[in-house]
Amino acid sequence: MELPARYVVIFIIALIVSAALTPLMRRAALRFQVLDHPSNEVKTHSEPVPYLGGMAVWLSFIITLIVLRLTTHFPTGTLRSLRGVFIGSVVIIIIGILDDLHIRGLHYVIKLIMQVAAACILLLFDIRIKFIHNIYISIILTVIWVVGITNAFNLIDIMDGLCSSVAFVASFGFLIISLPTTMLYVNFSSLVLMGACLGFMPYNMSKRYRIFLGDTGSLFIGFVLSALALGTSFTTVNRVSVFAPILVLGIPIYETLLLIFHRIKKGKSPFMGSKDHFALRMEKLGLPRKTIVGLATITAFFLSGVSFVSTRIPSIPAIGLYILVGVLFIFVSLWLGKVEVD
């Protein structure tokens, strides 16, 4: 089978497996009472909702990659990278499950240590920032990047369809950027994650069959995308395009910075929950949730498109694009900063 056809097939497999597993995980969550209760003011739903949607996404990702492994002859190095993502994701899934089950004693420091361990697993498989030649600085920044992006997707999982939609678009962004390269693990993983997220989304946004990703899903998605950002070259035309992943993942990164700023401004710990999320601020302005998710998705496509273009043009125009995006985010921040939240 030709490579383009294989891409289509694995995307469809991931989508079908995810769509089939999600209702099963919902039944299991209801059966064993793995539910997200609206137990504090940060929760925006009014009744308990099943978790374990993230397990469906993860299992879809793993099952599809196993099928891919059994039916494809990989170039040297591809399988090694996929193993690194797989093993690291297991550690992340354990964190998420423990959190979703509300295991007592799971302090955020313990979660942080486990996330650092997952990032170190990627390092063992040589998945790291390559454009920095000092190995020690590269390792430190890689760990910060992986842990930061992993948690950033956990932060945007505040509204039905938001996290999975942004993840779908970000995966697409890394796919179109990496396609000219030989880093097949990025291409395959992007497509599989796209299919897994798309198969989950209809249930997440359904009133009758509603299910959440939970920390299991949002942390896993963030971890995989942080690894994909490290797996391809962004510098074939200009040097500044090494910052392209920041654009592709611009929404979760922006959400993280926005929350940290407003929480510190209010004298709160950045690790404590609050309603300062950009999506909740937009809702406060009167926008319907589906409109907010739609705008976030369109913005994610715009940022991925800008990121793609920035890797294909000379340095000066690329810098101009980054500045333009930065100015737009400043204006959005000033607009949202006027919204008072509880």
C-alpha positions as CSV (number, residue, x, y, z in Angstrom):
1,M,0.0,0.0,0.0
2,E,1.3,3.4,-1.0
3,L,2.1,5.8,1.9
4,P,-0.7,8.4,1.3
5,A,-3.3,5.5,1.2
6,R,-1.8,4.1,4.4
7,Y,-2.2,7.5,6.1
8,V,-5.9,7.6,5.2
9,V,-6.4,4.0,6.5
10,I,-4.7,4.6,9.9
11,F,-6.7,7.8,10.4
12,I,-10.0,5.9,9.7
13,I,-9.0,3.1,12.0
14,A,-8.2,5.4,14.8
15,L,-11.5,7.3,14.3
16,I,-13.5,4.1,14.2
17,V,-11.8,2.5,17.3
18,S,-12.2,5.7,19.3
19,A,-15.9,6.1,18.3
20,A,-16.5,2.4,19.3
21,L,-14.6,2.6,22.6
22,T,-15.9,5.9,23.9
23,P,-19.5,4.7,24.6
24,L,-18.0,1.5,26.2
25,M,-15.8,3.7,28.5
26,R,-18.9,5.8,29.3
27,R,-20.8,2.7,30.4
28,A,-17.8,1.5,32.5
29,A,-17.6,5.0,34.1
30,L,-21.3,4.9,35.0
31,R,-21.0,1.3,36.3
32,F,-18.0,2.0,38.6
33,Q,-19.1,5.6,39.4
34,V,-16.0,7.3,37.8
35,L,-17.8,10.6,37.6
36,D,-16.9,14.2,37.6
37,H,-19.0,15.8,40.3
38,P,-19.6,19.6,40.3
39,S,-17.9,19.8,43.7
40,N,-16.4,23.3,43.5
41,E,-17.0,26.7,41.9
42,V,-14.5,26.0,39.1
43,K,-16.7,23.2,37.7
44,T,-19.1,24.5,35.1
45,H,-21.5,21.5,34.8
46,S,-24.5,21.1,37.0
47,E,-24.7,17.3,37.3
48,P,-22.2,14.4,37.5
49,V,-20.6,13.5,34.1
50,P,-18.8,10.2,33.3
51,Y,-15.0,10.3,33.0
52,L,-12.8,7.8,31.1
53,G,-13.2,9.4,27.7
54,G,-9.5,9.8,27.8
55,M,-9.0,6.1,28.1
56,A,-10.9,5.6,24.8
57,V,-8.6,8.2,23.1
58,W,-5.5,6.5,24.5
59,L,-6.6,3.0,23.7
60,S,-7.5,4.1,20.2
61,F,-4.0,5.6,19.8
62,I,-2.3,2.5,21.0
63,I,-4.4,0.0,19.2
64,T,-4.0,1.8,15.9
65,L,-0.2,2.1,16.3
66,I,-0.1,-1.7,17.0
67,V,-2.1,-2.4,13.8
68,L,0.3,0.0,12.0
69,R,3.3,-1.9,13.4
70,L,2.0,-5.3,12.3
71,T,1.2,-4.1,8.8
72,T,4.0,-1.7,8.0
73,H,7.8,-1.9,7.4
74,F,9.2,1.1,9.2
75,P,12.5,2.9,8.4
76,T,15.3,2.7,11.0
77,G,14.6,4.9,14.0
78,T,10.8,5.3,13.5
79,L,9.9,2.4,15.8
80,R,12.3,3.6,18.4
81,S,10.6,7.0,18.5
82,L,7.1,5.5,18.6
83,R,8.2,3.3,21.6
84,G,9.4,6.4,23.4
85,V,6.0,8.1,23.0
86,F,4.2,4.8,23.9
87,I,6.1,4.2,27.1
88,G,6.0,7.8,28.2
89,S,2.2,7.9,27.6
90,V,1.8,5.0,30.0
91,V,3.2,7.1,32.8
92,I,1.0,10.0,31.9
93,I,-2.1,7.7,31.8
94,I,-1.3,6.4,35.3
95,I,-1.2,10.0,36.6
96,G,-4.5,10.8,34.8
97,I,-6.3,7.7,36.1
98,L,-5.2,8.3,39.7
99,D,-6.4,11.8,39.4
100,D,-9.8,10.9,37.8
101,L,-10.4,8.3,40.5
102,H,-9.7,11.0,43.1
103,I,-7.0,9.0,44.8
104,R,-6.2,10.7,48.1
105,G,-2.6,11.7,48.6
106,L,-1.9,12.4,44.9
107,H,-0.3,15.8,45.6
108,Y,0.6,18.0,42.6
109,V,4.3,17.6,43.4
110,I,3.9,13.8,42.9
111,K,2.1,14.4,39.6
112,L,4.9,16.8,38.6
113,I,7.6,14.3,39.4
114,M,5.8,11.6,37.3
115,Q,5.5,14.1,34.4
116,V,9.2,14.8,34.6
117,A,9.8,11.0,34.5
118,A,7.7,10.8,31.3
119,A,9.7,13.6,29.7
120,C,12.9,11.8,30.6
121,I,11.6,8.7,28.9
122,L,11.4,10.7,25.7
123,L,14.9,11.9,26.3
124,L,16.1,8.2,26.5
125,F,14.6,7.7,23.0
126,D,16.4,10.9,21.7
127,I,13.2,12.9,21.4
128,R,14.4,16.3,22.5
129,I,15.1,19.9,21.4
130,K,17.7,19.4,18.7
131,F,18.5,23.0,17.6
132,I,20.2,23.7,20.9
133,H,23.6,22.1,20.8
134,N,24.4,22.2,24.5
135,I,23.1,18.9,25.6
136,Y,22.4,20.0,29.2
137,I,20.4,23.0,28.2
138,S,18.6,20.9,25.6
139,I,17.6,18.4,28.2
140,I,16.4,21.0,30.7
141,L,14.3,22.9,28.1
142,T,12.9,19.6,26.7
143,V,11.6,18.6,30.2
144,I,10.1,22.1,30.8
145,W,8.5,22.0,27.3
146,V,7.0,18.5,27.7
147,V,5.7,19.1,31.3
148,G,4.4,22.6,30.3
149,I,2.5,21.5,27.2
150,T,1.1,18.4,29.0
151,N,-0.4,20.6,31.6
152,A,-1.5,23.3,29.2
153,F,-3.9,20.9,27.5
154,N,-5.2,19.9,30.9
155,L,-6.0,23.6,31.5
156,I,-8.0,24.2,28.4
157,D,-10.2,21.1,29.1
158,I,-12.7,23.4,30.6
159,M,-15.5,23.2,28.0
160,D,-17.0,20.4,26.0
161,G,-15.1,19.9,22.7
162,L,-12.5,22.6,23.4
163,C,-9.5,20.4,24.2
164,S,-10.2,17.7,21.6
165,S,-10.9,20.3,18.9
166,V,-7.7,22.2,19.5
167,A,-5.7,18.9,19.7
168,F,-7.2,17.8,16.4
169,V,-6.1,21.0,14.7
170,A,-2.6,21.0,16.4
171,S,-2.1,17.4,15.2
172,F,-3.0,18.5,11.7
173,G,-0.6,21.4,12.0
174,F,2.3,19.2,12.9
175,L,1.3,16.8,10.1
176,I,1.4,19.4,7.3
177,I,4.7,20.8,8.6
178,S,6.4,17.3,8.9
179,L,5.1,15.7,5.7
180,P,8.1,16.8,3.5
181,T,10.5,15.2,6.1
182,T,11.4,11.6,6.8
183,M,10.2,11.7,10.4
184,L,7.4,9.2,9.9
185,Y,6.7,8.8,13.6
186,V,5.4,12.4,13.6
187,N,3.2,11.8,10.5
188,F,1.7,8.6,11.8
189,S,1.2,9.8,15.4
190,S,-0.4,13.0,14.2
191,L,-2.9,11.2,12.1
192,V,-3.7,8.6,14.8
193,L,-4.3,11.4,17.4
194,M,-6.5,13.3,14.9
195,G,-8.6,10.2,14.4
196,A,-8.8,9.4,18.1
197,C,-9.9,12.9,19.0
198,L,-12.4,13.1,16.2
199,G,-14.0,9.8,17.2
200,F,-14.4,11.1,20.8
201,M,-15.8,14.6,20.0
202,P,-19.4,13.7,19.2
203,Y,-19.9,12.0,22.5
204,N,-18.2,14.8,24.4
205,M,-20.5,17.4,22.9
206,S,-23.7,15.3,23.1
207,K,-26.3,16.0,25.8
208,R,-27.5,12.4,25.9
209,Y,-24.2,10.6,25.8
210,R,-21.9,13.2,27.4
211,I,-18.5,12.0,28.6
212,F,-15.4,13.9,29.6
213,L,-11.8,13.4,28.6
214,G,-10.8,13.7,32.3
215,D,-7.2,14.3,33.3
216,T,-6.4,11.0,31.7
217,G,-7.2,12.3,28.2
218,S,-6.1,15.9,28.4
219,L,-2.7,15.1,29.9
220,F,-2.2,12.3,27.4
221,I,-3.1,14.6,24.5
222,G,-0.8,17.3,25.7
223,F,2.1,14.8,26.2
224,V,1.8,13.4,22.7
225,L,1.6,16.8,21.1
226,S,4.7,18.0,23.1
227,A,6.6,15.0,21.7
228,L,5.4,15.6,18.1
229,A,6.7,19.2,18.3
230,L,10.2,17.7,19.0
231,G,10.1,15.2,16.2
232,T,10.5,17.2,13.0
233,S,12.7,19.9,11.6
234,F,11.3,23.4,11.3
235,T,14.5,25.0,10.0
236,T,14.8,24.0,6.3
237,V,14.3,27.5,5.0
238,N,15.0,29.9,8.0
239,R,16.2,29.7,11.5
240,V,13.3,31.5,13.3
241,S,10.9,28.8,12.3
242,V,12.2,26.7,15.2
243,F,9.5,28.7,17.1
244,A,6.7,27.3,14.8
245,P,5.5,24.8,17.4
246,I,4.7,27.7,19.7
247,L,2.2,28.9,17.1
248,V,0.7,25.4,16.5
249,L,0.2,25.1,20.2
250,G,-0.6,28.7,20.7
251,I,-4.0,28.3,22.3
252,P,-3.0,26.1,25.2
253,I,0.2,28.1,25.7
254,Y,-1.8,31.3,25.8
255,E,-4.3,29.8,28.2
256,T,-1.5,28.8,30.5
257,L,0.1,32.3,30.5
258,L,-3.2,34.0,30.9
259,L,-4.1,31.9,33.9
260,I,-0.7,32.4,35.6
261,F,-0.9,36.1,35.1
262,H,-4.4,36.6,36.4
263,R,-4.0,34.2,39.4
264,I,-0.8,35.9,40.5
265,K,-2.4,39.3,40.0
266,K,-5.1,38.2,42.4
267,G,-2.6,36.9,44.9
268,K,-3.5,33.3,44.2
269,S,-1.3,30.3,43.6
270,P,-0.9,29.5,39.8
271,F,-1.6,25.9,40.8
272,M,-5.0,26.6,42.3
273,G,-8.2,26.5,40.2
274,S,-10.0,29.6,39.2
275,K,-12.5,30.8,36.5
276,D,-9.9,33.0,34.7
277,H,-9.8,30.7,31.6
278,F,-10.2,32.5,28.3
279,A,-13.2,30.4,27.4
280,L,-15.1,31.2,30.6
281,R,-14.3,34.9,30.1
282,M,-15.7,34.7,26.6
283,E,-18.8,33.0,28.0
284,K,-19.1,35.8,30.5
285,L,-19.4,38.2,27.5
286,G,-22.5,36.3,26.4
287,L,-21.0,34.0,23.7
288,P,-22.6,30.5,23.5
289,R,-20.2,27.6,24.3
290,K,-20.4,26.1,20.8
291,T,-19.5,29.5,19.4
292,I,-16.5,29.7,21.7
293,V,-15.3,26.2,20.7
294,G,-15.8,27.1,17.0
295,L,-13.8,30.4,17.4
296,A,-11.0,28.5,19.2
297,T,-10.9,25.9,16.4
298,I,-10.8,28.5,13.7
299,T,-8.0,30.3,15.6
300,A,-6.1,27.1,16.0
301,F,-6.4,26.5,12.2
302,F,-5.2,30.1,11.6
303,L,-2.2,29.6,13.9
304,S,-1.3,26.3,12.3
305,G,-1.5,27.9,8.9
306,V,0.7,30.8,9.9
307,S,3.1,28.3,11.4
308,F,3.3,26.3,8.2
309,V,3.8,29.5,6.1
310,S,6.6,30.6,8.5
311,T,8.6,27.5,7.8
312,R,8.4,28.1,4.0
313,I,9.5,31.8,3.8
314,P,12.7,33.8,4.5
315,S,13.5,34.9,8.0
316,I,12.3,38.6,7.8
317,P,8.7,37.8,6.6
318,A,8.6,35.0,9.1
319,I,9.5,37.3,12.0
320,G,6.8,39.7,10.7
321,L,4.2,36.9,11.0
322,Y,5.3,36.1,14.6
323,I,5.0,39.8,15.5
324,L,1.6,40.0,13.9
325,V,0.3,37.0,15.9
326,G,1.9,38.5,19.1
327,V,0.1,41.8,18.6
328,L,-3.3,40.0,18.0
329,F,-2.9,38.1,21.2
330,I,-2.1,41.3,23.1
331,F,-5.3,42.9,21.8
332,V,-7.3,39.7,22.7
333,S,-5.7,39.7,26.2
334,L,-6.7,43.4,26.8
335,W,-10.2,42.6,25.6
336,L,-10.6,39.6,27.9
337,G,-8.8,41.3,30.8
338,K,-11.8,43.7,31.0
339,V,-14.1,40.8,31.9
340,E,-14.7,40.4,35.6
341,V,-14.8,36.8,36.8
342,D,-15.7,35.4,40.2
